[in-house]
Amino acid sequence: MKVELVTNLKRQATKILAELHVSKEPILITEHGQPSAYLVDVQDFEFMQRRLELLEGLSRGERAVLEGRTYSQSEAREKLSKWLK
């Protein structure tokens, strides 16, 4: 992973962004020698957000199963019948 100082980002933003779009590799931005932020390509960020939403949905489903909040197929069909017509 590439690391850039925040001052370099300020001075060379266009160049750094161009490299990011080509490499698709996140860039760690540091301030005073400490990690401050990650710079990521828009498409990669949106992909990560969609993946996170899917994982959160799976987690909610697993929790529902563990807590016994599930329906049989016939119960689910009955509850959803108004949308299945």
Backbone as a ProteinNet text record, in pm:
[ID]
protein_1_A
[PRIMARY]
MKVELVTNLKRQATKILAELHVSKEPILITEHGQPSAYLVDVQDFEFMQRRLELLEGLSRGERAVLEGRTYSQSEAREKLSKWLK
[TERTIARY]
83.5	0	89	50	126.2	90.5	189.1	171.2	212.2	129.8	159.3	140.6	224.5	208.5	94.8	23.3	-86.1	-33.8	87.1	144.1	167.8	208.8	224.1	89	-13.3	-147.3	-192.1	-164.7	-199.9	-127.3	-1	81.9	62.7	36.1	33.9	-95.8	-206.5	-334.1	-366.7	-351	-384	-299.9	-171.9	-81.3	-116.6	-140	-172.3	-304.4	-403.7	-532.2	-518	-437.2	-414.6	-352.8	-254.3	-191.1	-291.6	-378	-480.5	-574.8	-617.2	-710.4	-646.9	-516.5	-446.5	-421.7	-367.3	-326.8	-442.8	-548.6	-664	-623.3	-501.3	-451.6	-477.4	-540.6	-565.3	-435.1	-446.9	-330.8	-357.5	-262.7	-271.7	-215.6	-295.9	-252.9	-211.1	-92.3	-43	-28.9	-49.6	-27.7	63.4	171.2	266.2	311.7	329.5	378.3	274	149.1	42.3	-61	-115.2	-221.5	-339	-390.9	-499.1	-621.8	-599.8	-712.6	-664.1	-761.8	-732.6	-795.9	-724.8	-776.4	-800.8	-927.2	-961.8	-1037.9	-1029.3	-1100.9	-1251.7	-1329.2	-1474.2	-1539.4	-1505	-1565.1	-1532.7	-1409.8	-1371.5	-1448	-1464	-1538.6	-1683.4	-1747.4	-1886.5	-1900.1	-1803.4	-1804	-1795	-1705.3	-1690.8	-1819.9	-1887.5	-2013.5	-2120.1	-2130.2	-2228.8	-2196.6	-2069.5	-2028.3	-2063.3	-2040.5	-2073.1	-2223.1	-2304.8	-2449.8	-2492.9	-2433.3	-2465.4	-2425.8	-2307.2	-2261.3	-2350	-2394.4	-2484	-2617.6	-2666.8	-2790.3	-2775.1	-2662.6	-2637.4	-2630.1	-2566	-2554.3	-2691.7	-2778.8	-2915.1	-2990.5	-2971.3	-3037.5	-2988.8	-2858.6	-2803.2	-2856	-2862.9	-2913.8	-3060.3	-3138.3	-3279.9	-3294.3	-3211.1	-3216.3	-3180.8	-3074.4	-3033.4	-3139.6	-3213	-3316.3	-3452.3	-3457.9	-3582.6	-3685	-3642.5	-3734.8	-3738.6	-3789.6	-3798.5	-3939	-3970.7	-4100.7	-4079.6	-4175.4	-4172.9	-4209.9	-4190.1	-4221.1	-4368.2	-4454.9	-4599.3	-4635.3	-4575.8	-4601.6	-4553.2	-4435.7	-4380.3	-4467.2	-4511.5	-4597.7	-4727.4	-4783.9	-4908	-4886.2	-4777.4	-4748.4	-4719.5	-4659.8	-4624	-4729.3	-4838.6	-4939.5	-4992.1	-5002.9	-5053.7	-4959.3	-4828.8	-4734.3	-4711.9	-4752.1	-4725.7	-4839.7	-4944.6	-5061.5	-5031.4
-116.3	0	123.9	217.8	341.4	432.1	506	599.7	738	836.8	974.7	1066.7	1166.9	1270.2	1362.8	1416.2	1507.2	1629.4	1673.1	1787.3	1752.4	1627.8	1584.9	1581.6	1539.6	1537.3	1678.7	1774	1913.3	1965.9	1932.6	1986.6	1913.6	1782.3	1700.8	1621.2	1680.1	1608.1	1548	1625.5	1576.9	1455.1	1460.7	1349	1225.4	1246.1	1133.6	1069.1	1152	1097.2	1020.5	1069.7	999.2	862.2	857.6	729.2	634.9	690.6	609.6	546.5	624.4	572.5	462.3	470.1	367.8	242.6	261.9	147.3	82.7	160.9	113.7	72.2	105.6	67.8	181.6	152.8	258.3	325.4	451.7	528	570.5	541.8	582.8	723.5	815.9	954	968.6	1025.3	1043.2	1191.3	1222	1355.9	1342.1	1417.8	1413.7	1270.7	1191.2	1054.8	953.2	996.9	907	885.5	764.6	741.1	836.2	894	990.8	951	900	865.4	773.9	709.7	632	702.4	705.8	758.6	638.7	620.5	504.3	549.3	471.1	494.5	487.1	568.7	574.7	439.1	374.2	243.8	141.3	142.1	48.6	77.9	206	242.4	197.3	221	179.8	28.4	-44.3	-190.4	-235.6	-171.7	-208	-179.1	-70	-35.8	-140.1	-183.1	-287.3	-417.8	-452.9	-575.2	-566.9	-452.7	-433.4	-446.9	-390.6	-403.3	-549.9	-625.8	-768.4	-843.2	-814.4	-880.8	-845.8	-720.7	-681.4	-754.1	-772	-846.7	-991.7	-1053.1	-1190.6	-1200.4	-1103.2	-1102.1	-1091.9	-1004.4	-993	-1124.9	-1191.7	-1320.3	-1426.5	-1432.5	-1529.1	-1501.5	-1373.2	-1335.9	-1377.7	-1357.7	-1396.1	-1547	-1624.8	-1770.7	-1808.6	-1749.7	-1781	-1742	-1634.8	-1587.9	-1651.9	-1740.5	-1810.5	-1725.1	-1617.4	-1530.1	-1571.5	-1691	-1742.7	-1795.3	-1815.5	-1867.8	-1990.4	-2080.1	-2192.2	-2137.9	-2217.7	-2172.7	-2136.3	-2218.8	-2189.9	-2062.9	-2040.8	-1917.7	-1794.8	-1806.5	-1694.6	-1665.4	-1770	-1752.5	-1682.1	-1723.4	-1661.9	-1513.2	-1481.1	-1342.3	-1255.7	-1315.8	-1240.4	-1248.3	-1317.4	-1340.9	-1212.4	-1105	-980.3	-921.5	-954.8	-905.1	-1006.1	-1129.5	-1234.2	-1250.7	-1173.2	-1188.5	-1139.2
0	0	0	-81.2	-90.4	27.9	77.1	187.5	138.9	168.3	129.6	248.9	257	358	315.7	411.5	379.5	303.9	333.1	260.7	114.3	86	-54.3	-124	-53.2	-111.3	-147.1	-58.2	-85.2	-208.5	-221.8	-330.6	-462.8	-454.6	-576	-590.3	-553.8	-554.1	-690.4	-796.5	-930.8	-967.5	-941	-972.1	-888.6	-759.9	-670.5	-711	-745.1	-789.5	-920.2	-1012	-1138.8	-1113.4	-1023.4	-988.9	-923.2	-840	-773.1	-874.6	-973.1	-1074.1	-1157.9	-1179	-1257.3	-1173	-1053.1	-971.4	-897	-866.7	-787.5	-646.8	-606.3	-474.3	-375.4	-260.8	-162.4	-119.3	-83.7	-37.8	106.4	193	332.4	344.3	395	414.9	560.9	581.8	718.3	751.5	878.5	932	1052.7	1054.2	1165.3	1194.3	1087.5	1101.8	1145.6	1162.6	1208.3	1097.7	1085.4	987	1012.2	904.6	917.9	836.6	714.5	627.7	516.1	451.6	331.8	213.6	103.9	-21	-111.4	-152.2	-234.3	-358	-462.3	-586.4	-560.3	-627.5	-607.1	-632.1	-740.9	-772.5	-664.7	-616.4	-510.5	-382.1	-349.4	-229.2	-239.7	-354.3	-372.8	-366.3	-422.3	-414.3	-268.5	-190.8	-49.2	27.8	-4.8	62.1	32.8	-93.8	-129.4	-57.1	-51.6	17.1	165.2	227	367.4	391.2	302.1	315.5	308.9	217.2	207.3	334	385.3	507.6	627.1	633.9	742.4	731.7	609.4	589.1	632.5	597.3	639.8	791.8	853.2	998.9	1064.9	1011.2	1065.9	1050.8	937.6	915.9	1012.9	1034.5	1130.4	1271.2	1306.7	1439.3	1453.5	1348.4	1351.8	1372.6	1306.4	1322.4	1466.3	1519.4	1656.6	1759.2	1730.3	1822.8	1796	1698.7	1668.9	1596.3	1534.7	1462.2	1314.9	1289.5	1153.6	1127.3	1000.3	960	871.9	875.7	782.5	644.9	543.1	407.8	395.3	450.9	440.1	517.5	634.5	710.2	633.1	574.3	497.8	375.9	307.5	189.9	229.9	343.1	391.3	422.8	491.9	527.1	403.9	300.9	180.6	71.3	97.3	-7.1	-69.6	8.8	-47.8	-152.5	-146.3	-247.5	-358.8	-339.7	-438.4	-538.5	-525.9	-615.7	-753.2
[MASK]
+++++++++++++++++++++++++++++++++++++++++++++++++++++++++++++++++++++++++++++++++++++

